[in-house]
Amino acid sequence: MPSSPATRPVGVFDSGVGGLSVLQALRHELPHEHFVYLADSGNAPYGERGDAFVQRRTLAIADFLHRQHGIKALVVACNTATAAAVEPLRAAMPQLPTIGVEPALKPAARGSQTHHVGVLGTRGTVTSTRFERLRREHEDGTRFSVQACDGLAHAIEQSTEEPLPAAASTTKIGALCARYTGALGTFGLKTGEIDTLVLGCTHYVFAKEALRALVGPDVQIVDTGAAVARQTRRILAQAGALAPESDAGDTPVAPGRVALYTTGQLAALQAAAQRWLGLPAQCCAALPPGGTPI
């Protein structure tokens, strides 16, 4: 385990492959950092499970990444896990800087011209106390229409798995997106219409093309990846734990390493990493059943 905080990796985890959208933003913002990503795909989706289950998984995964990989910070790249478990996690592991993700209601409200914002999220996220508190903080002058999207994260997760054909997977995701955007209301720039759509689940970033086709070119679609990456940079800088960008002789340091693990199907993680991040299959590994404390 590296002894210098600057050279230790940043941990990132999600219930599945959705958090790869956050990892993508993190790598763009912090190209010299090493990252260890864990997809808990064997237990996905979190959004339709209870808080107690999500809290147990979150604490176990954080402990595993801290002990086995010596992470210097943890990004909980899952809206559901953030809503259900980030506060218990910070209480249990106060020594570990932890960054959560939550639906970007503040920037959406600030940027909306019609003052009507649509929010798509998992049921676990949009029914949580944390989300309700966030909505109340920003609803002055802004109307939020909120839709729980049962099955959408799971369909996106499945889209990287065999034997489901790609065409069938795309059709299923498109149908779910159409159902849930249709339930929100009318999109557009006219008074009363929804002009901003918040993606309240990291998986949904990978359905952005289908969502764009449904809501039209004028509606802004907001996710949290870039904001989370900037917050991670700030926290690492405050702790004096940013990876160096050059060595003592001012020679640029090579880009950081990335290791990805899954509790589910290895082929699915490899396909997602290649498709969405351009990472080779050898970056990925499966955690053997019973071989880890998680």
C-alpha positions in Angstrom: 0.0 0.0 0.0 1.5 3.3 -1.0 2.5 5.5 2.0 2.2 8.9 0.4 -1.3 10.3 0.3 -0.6 11.9 -3.0 0.1 8.5 -4.7 -2.8 6.6 -3.1 -5.8 6.0 -5.3 -9.3 7.5 -5.1 -12.1 5.0 -4.6 -15.3 5.2 -6.6 -18.3 2.9 -6.3 -21.8 2.5 -7.7 -24.5 -0.1 -7.6 -23.3 -1.0 -11.1 -21.8 0.5 -14.2 -23.7 3.9 -14.0 -20.9 5.4 -11.9 -18.6 5.1 -14.8 -20.1 8.4 -16.0 -18.8 10.0 -12.8 -15.4 8.2 -13.2 -15.3 9.6 -16.7 -15.7 13.2 -15.3 -13.1 12.5 -12.6 -10.5 11.3 -15.0 -11.1 14.4 -17.1 -10.7 16.7 -14.1 -7.9 14.7 -12.4 -5.9 12.9 -15.1 -2.9 12.2 -12.8 -4.9 10.5 -10.1 -5.1 6.7 -9.7 -8.7 5.3 -9.4 -10.2 2.1 -8.1 -13.8 1.6 -9.2 -16.1 -1.0 -7.8 -19.4 -1.9 -9.5 -21.7 -3.7 -7.1 -23.6 -5.2 -10.1 -24.2 -8.5 -8.3 -26.6 -6.5 -6.0 -27.9 -3.9 -8.5 -30.1 -2.0 -8.8 -30.0 -0.2 -5.4 -32.8 2.2 -6.3 -35.5 -0.4 -5.7 -34.0 -1.8 -2.4 -34.5 -0.6 1.1 -32.3 1.9 3.0 -30.9 -0.7 5.4 -29.6 -2.9 2.6 -28.0 0.0 0.8 -26.4 1.2 4.0 -24.9 -2.3 4.7 -23.5 -2.5 1.1 -22.1 1.0 1.2 -20.3 0.5 4.5 -18.9 -2.8 3.5 -17.6 -1.6 0.2 -16.0 1.5 1.7 -14.3 -0.6 4.3 -13.1 -3.0 1.6 -11.7 -0.3 -0.6 -10.0 1.4 2.4 -8.4 -1.7 3.7 -7.5 -3.5 0.5 -6.6 -0.5 -1.7 -5.6 2.2 0.7 -7.9 4.8 -0.9 -7.3 8.4 0.2 -10.9 9.5 -0.6 -14.2 7.9 -1.7 -16.6 9.1 -4.3 -20.1 7.5 -3.8 -21.1 7.7 -7.5 -24.6 6.6 -6.8 -27.5 8.9 -6.0 -29.4 6.2 -4.1 -26.4 5.2 -1.9 -25.7 8.9 -1.2 -29.3 9.5 -0.2 -29.5 6.4 2.0 -26.0 5.9 3.3 -23.5 8.9 3.0 -24.3 10.3 6.4 -23.9 6.9 8.3 -20.7 6.3 6.2 -19.2 9.6 7.3 -20.1 8.9 10.9 -18.6 5.4 10.7 -15.4 6.4 8.8 -14.7 10.0 9.7 -11.1 9.7 8.6 -12.1 9.0 5.0 -13.0 12.1 2.9 -16.3 11.1 1.2 -17.9 12.8 -1.7 -21.5 12.0 -2.6 -23.7 12.7 -5.6 -27.2 14.2 -5.6 -29.5 15.4 -8.3 -28.4 18.8 -9.6 -31.5 20.8 -8.5 -29.6 24.0 -7.6 -28.0 24.6 -11.0 -31.1 23.4 -12.8 -33.3 25.9 -10.9 -30.8 28.6 -11.5 -30.6 27.9 -15.3 -34.3 27.3 -16.0 -36.0 30.1 -17.9 -39.5 28.7 -17.6 -39.0 27.9 -13.9 -40.2 24.3 -14.5 -37.7 21.5 -14.0 -38.1 17.8 -14.6 -36.3 15.3 -12.5 -35.7 11.6 -13.3 -34.4 9.4 -10.5 -34.6 6.0 -8.9 -37.4 5.4 -6.4 -34.9 5.1 -3.6 -33.5 8.6 -4.5 -36.7 10.6 -5.1 -38.5 9.2 -2.1 -35.6 9.9 0.3 -35.6 12.4 3.1 -32.4 13.8 1.7 -34.0 14.5 -1.7 -37.0 16.1 -0.2 -34.8 18.4 1.8 -32.9 19.3 -1.3 -36.1 20.0 -3.2 -37.4 22.3 -0.5 -34.2 24.2 -0.5 -34.5 25.1 -4.2 -38.3 25.2 -4.9 -38.7 28.9 -4.2 -39.7 30.2 -7.6 -39.1 26.8 -9.4 -41.6 24.0 -9.9 -40.0 20.5 -9.8 -41.8 17.7 -11.6 -40.3 14.4 -10.3 -40.6 10.9 -11.7 -39.4 7.6 -10.2 -38.0 5.5 -13.1 -38.5 1.9 -12.0 -36.4 -0.4 -14.2 -34.4 2.1 -16.2 -31.1 1.8 -14.3 -31.5 -2.0 -14.5 -32.2 -1.8 -18.3 -29.0 0.3 -18.8 -27.1 -2.2 -16.7 -28.4 -5.1 -18.8 -27.4 -3.3 -22.0 -23.8 -4.4 -21.5 -24.7 -8.0 -20.8 -25.1 -11.0 -23.0 -27.2 -12.6 -24.3 -29.5 -9.6 -24.6 -29.1 -8.3 -28.2 -28.1 -4.7 -28.5 -31.1 -3.8 -30.6 -33.5 -5.2 -28.0 -31.7 -3.4 -25.2 -31.8 -0.1 -27.0 -35.6 -0.5 -27.7 -36.2 -1.3 -24.0 -34.3 1.7 -22.7 -36.0 3.9 -25.3 -39.4 2.7 -24.3 -38.7 3.4 -20.6 -37.3 6.8 -21.3 -40.4 7.6 -23.3 -42.7 6.4 -20.6 -41.0 8.5 -17.9 -40.4 11.7 -19.8 -44.1 11.5 -20.9 -45.2 11.2 -17.3 -43.3 14.4 -16.4 -45.3 16.6 -18.8 -44.5 18.8 -21.9 -41.0 19.9 -22.7 -40.1 23.1 -24.4 -39.4 26.8 -23.9 -43.0 28.1 -23.6 -44.4 29.3 -20.3 -45.2 26.3 -18.0 -43.2 23.8 -20.1 -40.2 21.9 -18.8 -37.0 23.4 -20.2 -34.5 21.6 -17.9 -34.2 17.9 -17.2 -32.2 16.6 -14.2 -30.7 13.1 -14.5 -30.9 12.0 -10.9 -29.1 8.6 -11.4 -25.6 8.2 -12.7 -26.8 5.4 -15.0 -29.1 7.7 -16.9 -26.2 9.6 -18.4 -25.7 6.6 -20.7 -29.3 7.1 -22.0 -28.8 10.7 -22.8 -29.0 10.2 -26.5 -32.5 8.6 -26.2 -33.6 11.3 -23.7 -32.4 14.0 -26.0 -34.5 12.6 -28.9 -37.5 12.7 -26.7 -37.2 16.1 -25.1 -35.9 18.0 -28.1 -32.8 20.1 -28.8 -33.7 23.1 -26.7 -34.1 21.5 -23.3 -31.0 21.4 -21.2 -30.1 18.1 -19.6 -28.2 18.3 -16.4 -26.1 15.6 -14.6 -23.7 15.8 -11.7 -20.4 14.3 -13.0 -18.4 17.5 -13.6 -19.5 19.1 -10.4 -18.6 16.0 -8.4 -15.2 15.9 -10.1 -14.5 19.6 -9.2 -15.6 18.9 -5.6 -13.2 15.9 -5.4 -10.4 18.1 -6.6 -11.2 20.7 -3.9 -11.3 18.1 -1.1 -8.0 16.5 -2.2 -6.3 19.9 -2.5 -7.5 20.9 1.0 -6.0 17.6 2.4 -2.7 18.2 0.5 -3.4 14.8 -1.3 -3.5 15.8 -5.0 -1.4 13.6 -7.2 1.6 15.5 -8.6 1.4 16.7 -12.2 5.2 16.7 -12.7 8.2 15.2 -11.0 11.0 17.1 -9.2 12.6 17.9 -12.6 9.3 19.3 -14.0 8.8 16.3 -16.3 5.1 15.7 -16.7 3.8 12.6 -14.8 2.1 9.9 -16.7 -1.7 9.7 -16.5 -3.0 7.8 -13.5 -3.9 4.1 -13.4 -7.4 2.8 -13.4 -8.6 -0.5 -11.9 -12.2 -1.6 -12.1 -13.8 -4.4 -10.1 -17.3 -6.0 -10.2 -19.4 -8.2 -8.0 -21.4 -9.2 -11.1 -20.5 -10.4 -14.6 -16.9 -9.5 -15.6 -17.8 -9.4 -19.3 -20.5 -6.7 -18.6 -18.0 -4.4 -16.9 -15.4 -5.0 -19.6 -18.0 -4.1 -22.3 -19.1 -1.0 -20.4 -15.6 0.2 -19.7 -14.6 -0.2 -23.4 -17.8 1.3 -24.7 -18.1 4.4 -22.4 -14.5 5.0 -21.3 -12.4 3.5 -23.9 -10.6 1.3 -21.3 -9.1 -2.1 -22.2 -10.6 -5.3 -20.8 -7.4 -6.0 -18.7 -8.3 -3.0 -16.5 -11.3 -5.0 -15.2 -11.5 -7.9 -12.7 -14.3 -9.8 -11.0 -14.3 -10.2 -7.2 -14.5 -13.9 -6.6 -17.6 -15.1 -4.7 -16.7 -15.5 -1.0 -13.2 -14.2 -1.8 -13.7 -10.8 -0.2 -15.4 -9.4 2.9 -18.0 -7.7 0.8 
